[in-house]
Amino acid sequence: MNTDLIKLFDSDETAIREVLAQTLSGADDGELFIEHSQSETLSFDNGRLKGGSFNTDQGFGLRAVAGEAVGYAHAGDLSLSALKRAADAVAAVTRGYSGTYAAAPQRTNKKLYGDENPIGEPSFEAKVSLLSEIDAYLRAKDPKVRQVTASIAASWQVVDILRADGERMHDIRPMTRLNISVVVGEGDRQESGSYGVGGRRGFGDFVAVDNWQHGADEALRQALVNLTAIDAPAGTMDVVLSSGWPGVMLHEAVGHGLEGDFNRKKTSAFAGLMGQTVAAKGVTVVDDGTIEARRGSLTIDDEGTPSGYNVLIDDGKLVGYMQDRQNARLMGMKATGNGRRESYAHVPMPRMTNTYMLGGDKSPEEIIASVKKGIYAVSFGGGQVDITSGKFVFGCTEAYLIDNGKIGAPVKGAMLIGNGPDAMQRITMIGNDMKLDTGMGNCGKGGQWVPVGVGQPHLRMNEMTVGGTQA
């Protein structure tokens, strides 16, 4: 298709810009966000193709910002008449208000991913064949396998952002993902394991035999480990977190609390702590949207600001927040490229991209050996966090006992319970093996979902509360 989205309107760019200029007269900021998106999902379950969907959507969102107020309207009809109706609604926010329209984001020549639409390659038939092959491979691998679920998802998003000052920004965003989950059983007991991989690129490497077999083997390994797991102990104990995906705890317990809107409104546990020590010495946390082809990366955010490498906590001190344009202006700070929205039907807000902790100087073996009795958390499932208090609860999907510095029996039902700022102070050892997750993160906030990345090195955290099934 033609990726010049203005040409999808029933009017020319001049007329569209006239409406935009009139709507945003007197506003502090705002834009016309135009989007065309395609998505495909195929799922294979119990030896057959269980579901398939293909969707195409397009529309616009028109926003005017006046101080703390936002006027927003959207439509799936790319017509001048729909834009004028939206403008009538949005302009209400600037009546009686006289602002100075903010300067446009600075441009860069950086491009973090290609333009190719991954939906068409490989073909539908090849994708179904791959999912069937994954199913057959796992069932032949171990007689304990009782259920295999595999899915492929791809999306392609084109966005145009028009501003009242004549600036126009454009981005094409591909995304792919492969997920595999396995249920194994022995007698009446059943346990599961899973693996996912994805990023802003074509299926390419993901569907290569060596790679999907590695993912299938990992899902099966985790399931078989859980099949032998004993009940997790409960109490206060030292915890070692593995590298990579366990960074989701950092994302939830700390990352959300460092988003600009929560801090401007003083509803974050980190509000008012800029420049103060909020984590143990050696802890440095960044949000980095500039990593090539990563799931959470963006060439530009949904306001047109180039993504950045933003240091949030530096050697234990709070030094930055993640900002969209509105909250940055109201707080006297700069926009950091974190203004994101789920689609044209949603208003942008400060959101994370790829959030991770930098590595330290300890080996993973050294960290584990330092713990007399504790829990080694390798992977997490779901978690919850209260932004205001910082309290969190996370369930472990793969965890082990640590006994006298050695990894012991696998455990099931382990829950990590704590408070984000307090937990950051309990970090006593930081590994030298920082890695990002495999590309499977989604983040929810305010009813909107966006793709994200997480990561961290191995960490030792002292005297954490662990919920389990053994007293």
C-alpha positions as CSV (number, residue, x, y, z in Angstrom):
1,M,0.0,0.0,0.0
2,N,0.9,3.7,-0.3
3,T,2.5,4.6,3.1
4,D,1.7,8.3,2.6
5,L,-1.3,8.3,4.9
6,I,-2.4,11.8,3.9
7,K,-3.3,10.4,0.5
8,L,-5.9,8.1,2.2
9,F,-8.0,11.1,3.1
10,D,-10.6,12.4,0.7
11,S,-8.9,15.8,0.8
12,D,-5.5,17.3,0.1
13,E,-2.8,18.1,2.7
14,T,-3.4,21.9,2.5
15,A,-7.1,21.6,3.6
16,I,-6.1,19.1,6.4
17,R,-3.4,21.5,7.6
18,E,-5.8,24.4,7.7
19,V,-8.1,22.5,10.0
20,L,-5.2,21.5,12.2
21,A,-3.9,25.1,12.4
22,Q,-7.3,26.4,13.4
23,T,-7.8,23.7,16.0
24,L,-4.5,24.2,17.7
25,S,-4.5,28.0,17.7
26,G,-3.9,29.0,21.3
27,A,-2.9,25.5,22.4
28,D,0.4,24.6,24.1
29,D,0.8,21.5,22.0
30,G,-1.0,18.9,20.0
31,E,-1.0,17.0,16.7
32,L,-2.9,15.0,14.2
33,F,-1.9,11.3,14.5
34,I,-2.8,9.2,11.5
35,E,-2.4,5.4,11.6
36,H,-2.8,2.4,9.3
37,S,-2.2,-1.0,10.9
38,Q,-2.4,-4.6,9.9
39,S,-2.1,-7.6,12.2
40,E,-2.2,-11.4,11.9
41,T,-2.4,-14.1,14.6
42,L,-2.3,-17.9,14.1
43,S,-2.6,-20.3,17.0
44,F,-2.1,-24.1,17.0
45,D,-3.5,-26.1,19.9
46,N,-3.9,-29.9,20.5
47,G,-2.7,-30.9,17.1
48,R,-4.8,-28.5,15.0
49,L,-5.1,-24.9,13.9
50,K,-7.3,-23.5,16.6
51,G,-7.6,-19.9,15.6
52,G,-6.5,-17.3,13.0
53,S,-7.2,-13.7,12.5
54,F,-6.2,-10.9,10.2
55,N,-7.2,-7.3,10.9
56,T,-6.7,-4.0,9.1
57,D,-7.5,-0.7,10.9
58,Q,-6.9,2.9,10.1
59,G,-7.9,6.2,11.5
60,F,-6.8,9.5,13.1
61,G,-6.5,11.0,16.6
62,L,-6.6,14.8,17.0
63,R,-5.2,16.3,20.2
64,A,-5.0,19.8,21.7
65,V,-3.1,20.4,24.9
66,A,-3.9,23.4,27.1
67,G,-2.0,23.4,30.3
68,E,-3.0,20.3,32.2
69,A,-6.1,19.8,30.0
70,V,-6.3,17.7,26.9
71,G,-8.9,17.7,24.2
72,Y,-8.9,14.5,22.2
73,A,-11.1,13.0,19.4
74,H,-10.6,10.2,17.0
75,A,-12.3,8.5,14.1
76,G,-11.8,5.5,11.8
77,D,-13.0,7.6,8.9
78,L,-10.2,9.3,7.0
79,S,-12.3,12.2,5.7
80,L,-12.2,15.9,5.9
81,S,-15.7,16.0,7.4
82,A,-14.7,13.6,10.1
83,L,-11.7,15.7,10.9
84,K,-13.8,18.9,11.1
85,R,-16.2,17.2,13.5
86,A,-13.3,16.1,15.7
87,A,-11.8,19.6,15.5
88,D,-15.1,21.1,16.9
89,A,-14.9,18.8,19.9
90,V,-11.1,19.2,20.5
91,A,-11.1,23.0,20.2
92,A,-13.3,23.3,23.3
93,V,-10.2,22.8,25.5
94,T,-8.6,26.0,24.2
95,R,-11.6,28.3,24.5
96,G,-10.5,31.2,26.7
97,Y,-7.0,29.8,26.8
98,S,-4.0,31.4,25.2
99,G,-0.9,29.3,25.1
100,T,2.4,29.3,23.1
101,Y,2.7,26.3,20.8
102,A,5.7,24.2,21.8
103,A,8.6,23.8,19.5
104,A,8.7,20.6,17.4
105,P,10.8,17.7,18.4
106,Q,14.3,17.7,17.1
107,R,14.9,15.3,14.2
108,T,17.5,12.6,13.8
109,N,18.6,10.4,10.9
110,K,18.5,7.3,13.1
111,K,16.3,4.4,12.0
112,L,16.0,1.3,14.2
113,Y,14.1,-1.2,12.1
114,G,13.1,-1.9,8.5
115,D,9.9,-1.1,6.6
116,E,9.1,-4.6,5.5
117,N,5.6,-5.9,6.3
118,P,6.2,-9.3,8.0
119,I,2.7,-10.5,7.5
120,G,3.2,-11.8,4.0
121,E,6.4,-13.7,4.5
122,P,6.5,-16.6,5.2
123,S,3.1,-17.5,3.6
124,F,0.0,-18.6,5.6
125,E,0.6,-22.2,4.6
126,A,4.3,-22.1,5.7
127,K,3.3,-20.6,9.1
128,V,0.7,-23.3,9.7
129,S,3.2,-25.9,8.7
130,L,5.7,-24.5,11.2
131,L,3.2,-24.5,14.0
132,S,2.3,-28.1,13.2
133,E,6.0,-29.0,13.1
134,I,6.5,-27.5,16.6
135,D,3.6,-29.5,17.9
136,A,4.9,-32.8,16.4
137,Y,8.5,-32.1,17.6
138,L,7.5,-31.6,21.2
139,R,5.1,-34.6,21.3
140,A,7.8,-36.8,20.0
141,K,10.4,-35.4,22.4
142,D,8.8,-36.7,25.6
143,P,5.9,-39.0,26.4
144,K,5.0,-36.7,29.3
145,V,3.8,-34.0,26.9
146,R,0.0,-33.7,27.1
147,Q,-0.6,-30.4,25.4
148,V,1.3,-28.1,23.1
149,T,0.1,-24.6,22.2
150,A,2.1,-22.5,19.6
151,S,1.3,-19.2,18.1
152,I,2.6,-16.7,15.6
153,A,1.8,-13.1,15.6
154,A,2.8,-10.2,13.3
155,S,1.8,-6.6,12.9
156,W,2.7,-3.7,10.7
157,Q,2.0,-0.1,11.8
158,V,2.4,3.0,9.7
159,V,2.0,6.4,11.4
160,D,2.1,10.0,10.3
161,I,2.2,12.8,12.8
162,L,1.3,16.3,11.6
163,R,1.9,19.4,13.7
164,A,0.4,22.9,13.5
165,D,3.9,24.4,12.8
166,G,4.2,22.5,9.5
167,E,6.3,19.6,10.8
168,R,5.5,16.1,9.8
169,M,7.0,12.9,11.1
170,H,6.6,9.4,9.7
171,D,7.4,5.9,11.0
172,I,6.8,2.3,9.8
173,R,6.9,-0.3,12.6
174,P,7.0,-4.0,12.0
175,M,6.6,-6.6,14.8
176,T,6.8,-10.3,15.0
177,R,6.4,-12.9,17.8
178,L,6.5,-16.7,18.3
179,N,5.2,-18.3,21.5
180,I,5.3,-21.9,22.6
181,S,3.8,-23.4,25.7
182,V,3.8,-27.0,26.9
183,V,1.8,-28.9,29.5
184,V,3.4,-32.1,30.8
185,G,1.9,-34.6,33.2
186,E,2.6,-37.6,35.3
187,G,-0.4,-39.3,36.9
188,D,-2.7,-36.7,38.2
189,R,-0.1,-33.9,38.3
190,Q,0.3,-31.5,35.4
191,E,2.8,-28.5,35.0
192,S,3.5,-26.1,32.3
193,G,6.4,-24.2,30.7
194,S,6.6,-21.5,28.0
195,Y,9.0,-19.6,25.8
196,G,8.5,-16.6,23.6
197,V,10.7,-14.6,21.2
198,G,10.0,-11.5,19.1
199,G,11.1,-8.1,17.9
200,R,10.7,-5.4,15.3
201,R,11.8,-7.4,12.3
202,G,10.6,-10.2,10.0
203,F,10.2,-13.8,11.1
204,G,13.5,-14.7,9.6
205,D,15.7,-16.1,12.4
206,F,12.7,-16.9,14.6
207,V,11.4,-19.6,12.3
208,A,14.8,-21.1,11.5
209,V,14.9,-24.7,12.7
210,D,17.7,-24.3,15.2
211,N,15.9,-21.3,16.8
212,W,12.4,-22.6,17.1
213,Q,13.7,-25.9,18.3
214,H,15.7,-24.1,21.0
215,G,12.5,-22.3,22.1
216,A,10.5,-25.6,22.1
217,D,13.3,-27.3,24.1
218,E,13.3,-24.4,26.7
219,A,9.5,-24.6,27.1
220,L,9.7,-28.3,27.6
221,R,12.6,-28.1,30.0
222,Q,10.8,-25.6,32.2
223,A,7.7,-27.7,32.2
224,L,9.6,-30.8,33.2
225,V,11.5,-28.9,36.0
226,N,8.1,-27.8,37.4
227,L,6.8,-31.4,37.3
228,T,9.4,-32.3,39.9
229,A,9.1,-29.1,41.9
230,I,8.3,-29.2,45.6
231,D,6.2,-26.7,47.5
232,A,8.0,-23.3,48.0
233,P,8.8,-22.3,51.5
234,A,7.4,-19.1,52.9
235,G,9.1,-16.5,55.0
236,T,11.9,-13.9,54.9
237,M,14.9,-15.0,52.9
238,D,17.7,-14.0,50.5
239,V,16.7,-14.1,46.8
240,V,18.8,-14.4,43.7
241,L,17.1,-13.2,40.5
242,S,18.3,-14.5,37.2
243,S,19.2,-12.3,34.3
244,G,16.9,-11.2,31.4
245,W,13.1,-11.7,31.8
246,P,13.1,-11.3,35.7
247,G,13.7,-7.6,34.8
248,V,9.9,-7.5,34.5
249,M,9.9,-7.0,38.3
250,L,12.1,-4.0,37.8
251,H,9.7,-2.8,35.1
252,E,6.7,-3.1,37.3
253,A,8.0,-2.2,40.8
254,V,10.3,0.7,39.8
255,G,9.7,1.6,36.1
256,H,6.1,2.7,36.3
257,G,6.9,4.8,39.4
258,L,9.4,6.7,37.3
259,E,6.9,7.7,34.6
260,G,6.4,11.5,34.5
261,D,2.7,11.7,35.0
262,F,2.7,9.8,38.2
263,N,5.5,12.1,39.6
264,R,3.9,15.3,38.4
265,K,0.7,14.3,40.2
266,K,2.7,13.1,43.2
267,T,1.0,9.7,43.1
268,S,4.3,7.7,42.7
269,A,6.3,6.3,45.6
270,F,9.3,8.1,44.0
271,A,7.6,11.6,43.8
272,G,9.8,14.4,45.1
273,L,12.9,12.2,45.4
274,M,14.9,13.6,42.4
275,G,18.6,13.6,43.3
276,Q,18.1,11.4,46.3
277,T,19.3,7.9,47.0
278,V,16.5,5.5,46.0
279,A,18.4,2.3,45.4
280,A,21.6,0.5,46.6
281,K,24.9,1.8,45.5
282,G,25.8,0.3,42.1
283,V,22.3,0.2,40.8
284,T,21.9,2.0,37.5
285,V,18.5,1.8,35.7
286,V,17.9,3.0,32.2
287,D,15.1,3.2,29.7
288,D,16.5,2.8,26.2
289,G,14.3,3.0,23.2
290,T,17.2,3.1,20.8
291,I,18.2,-0.6,20.6
292,E,18.0,-1.8,17.0
293,A,15.0,-4.1,16.3
294,R,14.0,-4.6,19.9
295,R,10.4,-5.1,20.8
296,G,10.2,-1.9,22.9
297,S,12.3,0.3,20.6
298,L,10.9,3.2,18.6
299,T,12.6,5.4,16.0
300,I,10.2,8.1,17.1
301,D,7.5,8.0,19.8
302,D,3.8,8.7,19.2
303,E,4.3,12.4,19.5
304,G,7.2,12.5,17.0
305,T,10.0,12.7,19.6
306,P,13.0,10.5,18.8
307,S,13.5,7.7,21.5
308,G,16.4,8.1,23.8
309,Y,18.8,6.4,26.2
310,N,17.5,7.8,29.4
311,V,19.2,7.2,32.7
312,L,16.6,7.0,35.5
313,I,18.7,5.8,38.5
314,D,22.5,6.4,38.5
315,D,24.5,4.5,41.1
316,G,21.5,4.4,43.4
317,K,20.4,8.1,42.9
318,L,17.2,9.1,41.1
319,V,18.3,11.3,38.2
320,G,15.5,11.1,35.6
321,Y,11.9,10.4,34.7
322,M,10.4,9.1,31.5
323,Q,8.4,11.9,29.9
324,D,5.9,12.7,27.2
325,R,5.7,16.3,25.9
326,Q,2.9,17.5,28.2
327,N,4.2,16.2,31.5
328,A,7.8,17.3,30.6
329,R,6.6,20.9,29.9
330,L,4.5,21.0,33.1
331,M,7.5,19.8,35.2
332,G,10.1,22.0,33.5
333,M,11.9,19.0,32.0
334,K,12.6,17.7,28.5
335,A,10.6,15.1,26.6
336,T,12.5,11.9,26.6
337,G,10.8,10.0,23.7
338,N,8.4,8.1,26.0
339,G,5.1,9.5,24.7
340,R,3.2,6.4,23.6
341,R,-0.3,5.3,22.7
342,E,-1.8,2.0,21.8
343,S,-3.5,3.3,18.6
344,Y,-5.0,6.4,17.0
345,A,-8.0,5.9,19.4
346,H,-5.8,6.6,22.5
347,V,-4.2,9.7,23.9
348,P,-0.4,9.5,24.4
349,M,1.0,9.2,27.9
350,P,4.5,8.5,29.4
351,R,5.3,4.8,28.9
352,M,8.5,2.7,29.1
353,T,10.3,1.3,26.1
354,N,13.2,-1.1,27.0
355,T,13.8,-0.7,30.7
356,Y,16.8,-2.5,32.3
357,M,19.5,-2.4,35.0
358,L,23.1,-2.2,34.0
359,G,25.5,-5.0,34.9
360,G,27.9,-5.0,37.9
361,D,31.1,-6.9,38.6
362,K,30.0,-10.3,40.1
363,S,29.7,-13.6,38.3
364,P,26.3,-15.4,38.6
365,E,28.1,-18.3,40.2
366,E,29.7,-16.0,42.8
367,I,26.2,-14.5,43.6
368,I,24.6,-17.9,44.1
369,A,27.5,-19.3,46.1
370,S,27.1,-16.3,48.5
371,V,23.6,-17.4,49.7
372,K,23.4,-19.8,52.5
373,K,19.6,-20.4,52.3
374,G,17.3,-18.7,49.8
375,I,15.4,-18.8,46.5
376,Y,16.8,-18.6,43.0
377,A,14.1,-17.1,40.8
378,V,14.8,-17.8,37.1
379,S,11.5,-16.7,35.5
380,F,8.4,-14.8,36.5
381,G,4.8,-15.0,35.4
382,G,2.2,-12.4,36.3
383,G,2.7,-9.6,38.8
384,Q,0.8,-6.7,40.4
385,V,2.1,-3.3,41.6
386,D,0.5,-0.4,43.4
387,I,2.1,2.7,41.9
388,T,1.4,5.0,44.9
389,S,2.7,2.7,47.6
390,G,5.2,0.8,45.4
391,K,4.0,-2.6,46.8
392,F,4.3,-5.5,44.4
393,V,3.6,-9.3,44.2
394,F,5.2,-11.5,41.6
395,G,4.7,-15.2,40.9
396,C,7.7,-17.3,39.9
397,T,7.2,-19.7,37.0
398,E,10.7,-21.3,37.5
399,A,12.5,-21.2,40.8
400,Y,14.9,-23.3,43.0
401,L,16.0,-23.5,46.5
402,I,19.5,-22.4,47.3
403,D,21.2,-24.4,50.0
404,N,24.7,-23.6,51.2
405,G,25.5,-21.8,48.0
406,K,24.3,-24.5,45.7
407,I,21.2,-24.7,43.5
408,G,18.8,-27.3,45.0
409,A,15.3,-28.6,44.3
410,P,12.9,-26.7,42.1
411,V,10.0,-25.1,43.9
412,K,6.5,-24.2,42.8
413,G,4.2,-21.5,44.2
414,A,6.9,-19.1,45.1
415,M,5.7,-15.4,45.3
416,L,8.0,-12.4,45.7
417,I,6.4,-9.7,47.9
418,G,7.8,-6.3,48.5
419,N,7.9,-2.6,48.0
420,G,9.7,-1.2,44.9
421,P,11.9,1.5,46.6
422,D,12.6,-0.8,49.5
423,A,13.5,-3.7,47.3
424,M,16.0,-1.6,45.4
425,Q,17.8,-0.9,48.7
426,R,18.1,-4.7,49.3
427,I,20.3,-5.3,46.3
428,T,23.7,-6.4,47.6
429,M,25.3,-8.0,44.6
430,I,25.0,-7.2,40.9
431,G,26.0,-9.6,38.2
432,N,28.2,-9.0,35.2
433,D,25.8,-10.7,32.8
434,M,23.1,-8.1,31.9
435,K,20.8,-9.3,29.2
436,L,17.5,-8.3,27.8
437,D,14.4,-10.6,27.6
438,T,13.8,-12.5,24.4
439,G,11.2,-10.1,23.1
440,M,7.8,-11.0,24.6
441,G,6.8,-8.1,26.9
442,N,3.5,-6.2,26.9
443,C,2.7,-3.4,29.3
444,G,-0.7,-2.2,30.4
445,K,-1.5,1.3,31.7
446,G,-4.7,3.3,31.7
447,G,-6.4,0.7,29.6
448,Q,-3.7,0.8,26.9
449,W,-1.3,-1.9,25.9
450,V,2.1,-1.3,24.3
451,P,5.1,-3.6,23.5
452,V,8.1,-3.3,25.8
453,G,11.4,-4.8,26.7
454,V,12.9,-5.6,30.1
455,G,16.3,-6.8,31.3
456,Q,18.8,-7.1,34.1
457,P,21.9,-9.0,35.3
458,H,21.8,-11.6,38.1
459,L,21.0,-9.9,41.4
460,R,21.2,-10.8,45.0
461,M,18.4,-9.2,47.2
462,N,18.7,-9.7,51.0
463,E,15.8,-10.5,53.3
464,M,12.9,-10.5,50.8
465,T,9.4,-11.7,51.7
466,V,8.6,-14.9,49.9
467,G,5.1,-16.3,49.8
468,G,4.9,-20.0,49.4
469,T,2.9,-23.1,50.4
470,Q,5.2,-24.2,53.2
471,A,5.1,-22.4,56.5
